[in-house]
Amino acid sequence: MNIHVRFTLLSMALLIMTGLAGCSSKTEGDAGEHNGKNELVYATAKDINDMNPHLYAGSMPAQGKVYESLVENTEDGIQPLLAESWELSEDGKVYTFHLRKGVTFHDGEPFNAEAVKKNIEAVQHNAEKHSWIKLSSKIKGVRAVDEHTVELVLSEPYDPALVELSMTRPYVFLSPNDFKEGETKNGVNGYHGTGPYTLKEHKVDEYAKFEANKHYWDGEPSIKNITAKVLPAGETTFLAFQKGEINFAFTDDRGADTLNKEAMDELAGSGGYQVVKSDPMNTKMIVANSSKTDNPVSEKAVREAIWYAIDRETITEGILDGTETEAHTLFSSNVNYADVELEKRGFDLEKAGELLDAAGWKGAKEGKVRMKDGEPLAMQLFYDINSSSQKTQAEFIQSSLKKIGVQLDIVGEESTSIANRRSTGEYDLLFNQTWGLAYDPQSTIAAFTSEASYLHTTKGIKQANELYEKIDDVMRATEEETKRSLYEDILTIVHEEAVFIPISNGSMTVVAPSELQGLSFKQTQFELPFEKMTFKEDDH
């Protein structure tokens, strides 16, 4: 059945259902129908999980409402947040932060220099967990100078320090009362940050309720209540909109497609909702494990052939309904230092076949799998089981590769499992995405050397050592011309080696009540500034 017809029939059925259910009631504490113009209820494909901001299991959209960093990464660069101002020493090794006064954690504990020191030290005591952030290896010490002044001492100058301090995690601040035995690496006793919202109630795999922080240092938010409701993506979320159970949806950090374009268009067409889309924020890609020497994916020619065999136009226009644009490089050109001239590898099955022929992979006739030295040209591609579009893309790419004699087995797993594979190297190919404007290019590139991230992706290439040296150099560089040159070299190496195979440039899309004002986007691809949103006042 055509999807538009299906949604229309569902809509009609729901009108009847809601009429019949007019006398029904819901119990107190239920995350059911939203209650008015000071509340948002949004759909999320996964539970918010552990909200410990010094670890990585939690939902970033949820953590972003509760916790804050010293500085904020914006379109206009690094701006003050919990730190009102800062200075950098002449040798580039000491940052002195001057903290806002009168800020408190949600439990009433004062936010001060000692709290900053305890939090950063707690993160550093688990530094191996944070090795993907280069800053974690550069911090030498933290000193509380006075109640509202903190010194952060580095082992050497590190230009992206402020950018990495601005991230959603781990360098954000939790009330010291929530620490367990002075630490956070083994869990915490509570989730009290300084942010605009407090976590009031959490029912695992059902919902999480957040309440406006009445004592927020920047003023109490207009939206008083926000609920994250766990719902399967797709039709279930669409039905929840129709029934009034939710009134908000946005791209989450778990890879799930909350709504497809046709559903969003129908909601917008009803007059009750608006659909707002950000500028490109990330690149969706296939990550290839160059270090897996017992698999064809370790060969550059095979990776290049896969690149040429992907029809990005059909994926972006057909599968993704035009919601994303074709990507031909690791980063879109609006990312700092990423506007680099690189060879375009367009869709070309003939070229893909020629590369495989030249590499010794023979026998691509009548749908047969190519062979070399008695081994088949076979690989596995892992995709997020909660993302219907990833599954469809995987099936489409599988079909395309079959035409050139490549056997691609596709496997759906939870996003946490895929992240673990990326860390352990137990993969051939997997779907992934760059980390967003707030992190790129420096953090994604720093992760090329991290075992927790992309080390297995990059360490099998011929220029691996040169690549890692240039990454170290660019992280220390302060001269703009030097940084630009080094980033160009780094991006050229990984592009030529085809270890990150780009597919599309993604944006954050929001479906919100039409009367909601102040919708904007952060530089991160996972959070929204809910505290800046308001409902339009009624005319009467």
C-alpha positions in Angstrom: 0.0 0.0 0.0 1.3 3.5 -0.8 2.7 5.1 2.3 0.6 8.3 1.8 -2.6 6.3 1.6 -1.6 4.3 4.7 -1.0 7.4 6.7 -4.3 9.0 5.5 -6.2 5.9 6.5 -4.5 5.8 9.9 -5.4 9.5 10.4 -9.1 8.8 9.6 -9.1 5.8 12.0 -7.6 7.9 14.7 -10.2 10.6 14.4 -12.8 7.9 15.0 -10.8 6.4 17.9 -10.2 9.7 19.6 -14.0 10.5 19.3 -14.8 7.2 21.0 -12.1 7.7 23.6 -13.3 11.1 24.6 -14.4 10.0 28.1 -11.2 8.0 28.8 -8.8 9.1 31.5 -5.2 8.6 32.3 -3.5 7.9 35.6 -1.3 10.4 37.4 2.3 10.1 36.4 1.5 8.7 33.0 3.4 10.2 30.1 0.3 10.5 28.0 -1.4 13.5 26.3 0.4 16.8 26.7 -1.4 19.3 28.9 -0.9 22.8 27.5 1.2 25.6 26.1 4.1 25.3 28.6 4.8 21.6 27.9 6.6 19.7 25.1 6.4 15.9 24.8 8.9 14.5 22.3 9.4 11.1 20.8 12.7 9.3 21.3 13.5 5.8 20.0 15.6 4.9 23.0 15.5 5.4 26.8 17.6 8.3 28.2 19.6 5.6 30.0 22.3 6.5 32.5 22.5 10.3 32.8 26.0 10.3 34.3 27.6 13.1 32.2 31.1 11.7 32.7 30.3 8.5 30.8 28.7 7.8 27.4 25.6 5.6 27.9 23.1 8.5 28.3 21.0 10.4 25.8 22.8 13.5 24.7 19.6 15.5 24.1 18.6 14.7 27.7 22.0 15.5 29.2 22.2 18.8 27.3 19.2 20.0 29.2 20.6 19.2 32.6 24.3 19.8 32.5 26.5 22.7 31.3 30.1 23.4 30.4 32.4 26.3 31.1 32.1 27.6 27.5 29.7 27.2 24.6 30.5 26.5 21.0 28.3 28.8 18.8 28.1 30.0 15.2 30.2 33.0 16.4 32.8 30.8 18.0 33.5 30.0 21.6 31.3 32.1 24.0 31.0 32.3 27.8 28.6 29.8 29.6 29.5 28.9 33.2 32.7 30.8 32.8 32.1 34.5 32.3 35.6 35.1 30.9 39.1 33.5 30.6 42.7 34.1 29.8 45.4 32.0 28.3 49.0 32.2 29.5 51.8 33.4 27.1 53.1 29.8 26.8 49.7 28.5 25.9 49.6 26.0 28.8 47.4 27.6 31.4 43.8 28.7 31.1 42.4 30.8 33.8 38.6 30.8 34.0 36.5 33.3 35.9 33.2 31.7 36.9 29.7 33.1 37.1 28.7 34.0 40.6 25.4 32.9 42.2 25.1 29.7 40.1 23.8 26.6 42.0 23.4 23.0 41.2 19.8 21.6 41.1 20.3 20.3 44.7 21.2 23.7 46.0 25.0 23.0 46.2 27.0 26.1 45.0 28.8 26.0 41.7 32.3 27.2 42.4 35.9 26.6 41.7 36.1 23.6 44.0 33.2 21.9 42.2 34.9 22.6 38.8 38.1 21.1 40.1 36.4 17.9 41.5 34.5 17.3 38.2 37.5 17.7 35.9 39.6 15.5 38.2 36.8 12.9 38.2 36.9 12.8 34.4 40.7 12.6 34.4 40.7 9.7 36.8 38.9 7.8 34.0 41.1 9.2 31.3 41.4 6.0 29.3 37.6 6.1 28.7 38.0 9.6 27.2 41.0 8.9 25.0 39.0 10.0 21.9 39.3 13.5 23.3 42.9 14.7 23.0 42.4 17.2 25.8 42.1 14.3 28.2 45.8 13.5 27.6 46.9 17.1 27.8 45.5 18.1 31.2 48.2 18.2 33.8 46.2 19.7 36.7 43.4 21.8 38.0 43.7 24.5 40.7 41.0 26.4 42.5 42.6 29.9 42.8 39.7 31.3 44.8 35.9 30.6 45.0 35.3 31.8 41.4 38.6 31.4 39.7 40.0 28.1 38.3 43.3 27.4 36.5 43.5 24.5 34.0 47.1 23.5 33.4 48.1 21.6 30.2 51.2 19.7 29.5 51.6 21.6 26.2 49.7 24.1 24.1 46.5 22.6 22.7 44.5 24.8 20.3 41.2 22.9 20.4 41.1 22.9 24.2 38.1 25.3 24.5 36.2 23.5 21.8 36.6 20.2 23.6 35.6 21.8 26.9 32.4 23.0 25.3 31.2 19.5 24.4 28.0 17.9 25.8 30.2 15.5 27.7 32.4 14.7 29.6 33.7 18.1 30.7 30.4 19.3 32.2 29.4 19.7 35.9 27.6 17.5 38.3 26.9 18.3 41.9 29.7 16.9 44.1 27.0 15.5 46.3 26.2 13.0 43.5 29.7 11.6 43.4 30.4 8.1 44.8 33.4 8.0 47.0 34.6 11.2 45.4 34.4 9.7 41.9 32.0 9.4 39.0 33.6 6.6 36.9 31.8 3.9 38.9 28.4 5.5 38.8 26.7 8.5 40.6 24.1 9.0 43.2 22.0 11.6 41.3 21.8 13.8 38.3 22.0 17.4 39.5 23.6 19.8 37.0 23.3 23.6 36.6 21.3 23.5 33.4 17.9 25.0 32.5 16.0 21.7 33.3 16.0 19.2 36.1 15.3 15.5 35.7 12.1 14.9 37.8 11.0 11.4 36.9 12.4 8.5 34.9 10.5 5.3 34.1 13.0 3.1 32.2 12.0 2.4 28.6 8.8 4.5 28.9 9.5 8.1 29.6 11.6 10.8 31.4 10.2 14.0 32.7 12.1 17.3 32.9 11.0 20.4 34.8 12.2 24.0 34.3 14.9 25.0 36.7 13.3 27.9 38.7 16.7 29.0 39.9 18.5 28.9 36.5 21.2 31.6 36.4 19.9 32.8 33.0 16.2 32.9 34.0 13.6 30.3 34.3 12.7 28.8 30.9 9.2 29.6 29.4 8.6 25.9 28.6 8.0 24.5 32.1 7.8 20.8 31.4 9.5 18.5 28.8 8.9 14.8 28.5 11.0 12.4 26.5 8.6 9.5 25.6 10.1 6.3 24.3 8.3 5.3 21.1 9.2 3.1 18.1 10.2 5.3 15.2 8.0 5.7 12.1 4.3 4.9 12.1 4.0 4.6 15.9 5.4 8.1 16.4 3.2 9.4 13.7 0.1 7.9 15.4 1.2 9.4 18.7 1.2 12.9 17.1 -2.3 12.2 15.7 -3.6 11.1 19.1 -2.1 14.1 20.9 0.3 12.0 23.0 3.3 13.9 21.7 3.7 17.3 20.1 7.5 17.4 19.3 10.1 15.3 17.5 13.6 15.8 16.3 16.6 13.9 15.1 18.0 12.0 18.1 21.5 10.7 18.9 20.7 7.0 18.5 20.4 6.8 14.7 16.7 6.2 14.6 14.4 7.9 12.0 11.7 9.4 14.2 9.5 10.3 11.2 9.8 10.0 7.4 9.3 13.0 5.1 5.8 12.1 4.1 4.7 11.9 7.7 6.3 15.3 8.5 4.7 16.8 5.4 1.3 15.5 6.5 1.7 16.9 10.0 2.8 20.3 8.6 -0.1 20.3 6.1 -2.6 19.9 9.0 -1.7 23.4 10.1 -0.9 22.4 13.6 2.8 21.7 13.2 5.9 23.3 11.6 8.9 21.5 10.2 12.3 23.3 10.6 15.6 22.0 9.3 19.1 23.1 10.2 22.1 23.6 7.9 24.2 20.5 7.2 25.6 19.3 10.5 27.2 15.9 9.8 28.2 13.4 7.1 26.6 10.0 7.1 29.1 7.4 6.0 30.4 3.9 5.8 33.5 3.3 7.9 35.9 0.7 6.5 38.3 -1.3 8.7 41.6 -1.0 6.9 43.4 -2.9 9.6 41.4 -6.2 9.1 44.1 -7.9 7.1 42.2 -11.2 6.7 39.4 -9.4 4.9 39.2 -7.8 1.4 38.2 -4.5 3.1 41.9 -4.0 4.0 42.6 -3.4 0.3 42.4 0.2 -1.0 41.1 -0.9 -4.4 38.1 -2.7 -2.7 37.3 0.3 -0.6 37.4 2.6 -3.7 35.2 0.1 -5.6 32.6 0.3 -2.9 32.8 4.1 -3.0 32.1 4.1 -6.8 29.3 1.5 -6.5 27.2 3.7 -4.2 24.4 5.6 -6.0 24.1 8.6 -3.7 21.5 10.4 -5.8 19.0 7.5 -5.5 19.8 7.2 -1.7 19.3 10.9 -1.0 16.3 11.5 -3.3 14.6 8.1 -3.2 15.4 6.5 0.1 15.8 9.7 2.2 13.1 11.7 0.3 15.4 14.6 -0.3 15.9 15.3 3.4 19.6 15.0 3.0 22.1 15.9 0.2 24.8 13.9 -1.5 28.2 13.7 0.2 31.4 13.1 -1.6 33.9 14.1 1.1 34.2 13.3 4.8 33.1 16.8 5.8 30.7 19.2 4.1 32.3 22.4 2.9 30.7 24.5 5.7 32.9 22.7 8.3 36.0 24.7 9.3 39.1 23.8 7.3 37.2 21.3 5.2 36.8 23.3 2.0 39.5 21.2 0.3 39.9 20.2 -3.4 39.5 16.4 -3.5 38.8 14.0 -6.3 35.1 13.3 -6.7 34.3 9.6 -6.9 30.8 9.5 -8.5 28.5 6.6 -9.1 30.3 4.4 -11.7 29.9 0.6 -11.6 32.2 0.2 -14.6 35.0 2.0 -12.8 34.3 0.0 -9.7 34.6 -3.3 -11.7 37.9 -2.1 -13.4 39.4 -1.4 -10.0 38.6 -4.9 -8.8 39.8 -6.5 -12.0 43.2 -4.6 -11.6 43.4 -5.8 -8.0 43.1 -9.4 -9.0 39.5 -10.1 -8.0 38.2 -12.2 -10.9 35.0 -13.9 -12.0 32.3 -11.3 -11.9 30.0 -12.9 -14.4 26.3 -13.9 -14.1 26.0 -12.7 -10.6 28.9 -14.7 -9.3 31.1 -13.6 -6.4 34.6 -12.6 -7.4 37.5 -14.7 -6.1 41.2 -14.2 -5.4 43.6 -16.8 -4.1 40.7 -19.0 -3.4 38.9 -16.5 -1.2 35.6 -14.8 -2.0 35.1 -11.0 -2.2 32.8 -11.0 0.8 32.2 -8.5 3.6 29.8 -7.6 6.3 28.1 -4.2 6.8 26.6 -3.4 10.2 23.7 -1.0 10.4 21.6 0.4 13.3 18.6 -1.9 13.7 16.5 1.1 14.9 17.1 3.0 11.7 14.7 2.0 8.9 16.6 4.2 6.4 19.9 2.6 7.3 18.4 -0.8 6.6 17.0 0.3 3.3 20.3 1.9 2.3 22.2 -1.3 3.3 19.9 -3.4 1.2 20.3 -1.0 -1.8 24.1 -0.9 -1.5 24.1 -4.7 -1.2 22.2 -5.0 -4.4 24.5 -2.6 -6.2 27.7 -4.4 -5.0 26.2 -7.7 -6.2 26.3 -6.3 -9.7 30.1 -6.0 -9.5 30.7 -9.4 -7.9 30.8 -8.3 -4.3 29.0 -10.3 -1.6 27.8 -7.9 1.1 26.1 -9.5 4.1 24.1 -6.9 6.1 23.6 -7.2 9.8 21.4 -5.0 12.0 22.4 -4.4 15.6 21.8 -1.9 18.4 23.8 1.3 18.2 25.6 0.5 21.4 26.8 -2.8 19.9 28.0 -1.1 16.7 29.9 1.5 18.8 31.5 -1.4 20.6 32.5 -3.0 17.3 34.1 0.2 16.2 36.2 0.2 19.4 37.3 -3.4 19.2 37.8 -3.6 15.5 35.3 -6.4 15.1 33.8 -5.2 11.8 34.4 -5.0 8.1 32.1 -2.1 7.3 29.7 -0.1 9.5 27.4 2.9 9.2 28.5 5.9 11.2 28.5 9.7 11.0 30.8 12.6 11.8 30.3 14.2 15.1 28.8 17.6 14.0 29.8 21.2 13.6 30.6 21.6 17.3 33.2 18.8 17.1 34.4 18.9 13.5 36.9 18.7 12.1 39.2 18.5 15.2 37.4 15.8 17.2 36.5 13.4 14.4 40.1 13.7 13.2 41.5 13.3 16.7 39.5 10.1 16.9 41.5 8.6 14.0 44.1 7.8 16.6 41.8 6.6 19.3 41.2 2.9 19.8 37.8 3.7 21.2 36.9 5.3 17.9 38.6 5.1 14.5 42.0 3.7 15.1 41.1 0.4 13.4 39.7 2.4 10.5 43.0 4.2 9.8 45.9 2.1 11.1 45.9 -0.3 8.1 46.7 2.4 5.5 50.2 2.9 4.1 50.5 6.5 5.4 49.2 5.8 8.9 52.3 7.0 10.7 52.4 10.2 8.6 48.7 10.7 9.3 49.1 10.4 13.0 52.1 12.8 13.1 50.1 15.4 11.2 47.2 15.0 13.6 49.5 15.6 16.5 50.9 18.6 14.8 47.6 20.2 13.9 46.4 19.8 17.5 49.4 21.8 18.7 49.3 24.4 15.9 48.2 27.9 16.7 49.0 29.6 13.3 46.0 29.7 11.1 48.0 29.0 7.9 49.7 26.0 9.5 46.4 24.5 10.7 44.8 24.9 7.3 47.7 23.2 5.6 47.8 20.3 8.0 44.0 19.7 7.8 44.2 19.7 4.1 47.0 17.0 4.2 45.0 14.9 6.7 41.8 15.1 4.7 43.6 14.3 1.5 45.2 11.1 3.0 42.0 9.6 4.3 40.1 10.6 1.1 42.6 8.9 -1.1 42.6 5.8 1.1 38.8 5.6 1.0 38.5 4.5 4.6 35.5 6.9 5.3 33.0 6.4 2.4 30.6 9.4 2.5 27.0 8.9 1.6 25.0 12.0 2.6 25.1 15.2 4.5 22.6 15.2 7.3 20.8 18.0 9.2 18.7 18.2 12.3 15.0 18.3 11.5 12.4 19.4 14.1 8.6 18.9 14.0 7.0 21.3 16.5 3.7 23.0 17.3 3.1 25.8 14.8 2.7 28.3 17.6 6.1 27.5 19.1 8.6 30.3 18.7 12.3 30.6 19.3 13.2 27.4 17.5 16.9 27.4 16.8 19.8 25.0 16.6 23.1 24.5 18.5 26.3 23.6 16.8 25.9 20.1 18.1 23.7 17.7 16.1 22.0 16.2 19.1 20.7 19.0 21.3 18.2 21.8 21.1 18.1 25.1 23.2 14.7 24.3 24.7 15.2 27.1 27.2 15.0 29.7 24.4 11.6 28.4 23.1 8.3 30.0 23.9 4.7 29.6 22.8 3.0 32.4 21.0 0.6 34.3 23.2 -3.1 34.0 22.3 -4.5 37.1 20.6 -7.5 37.1 23.0 
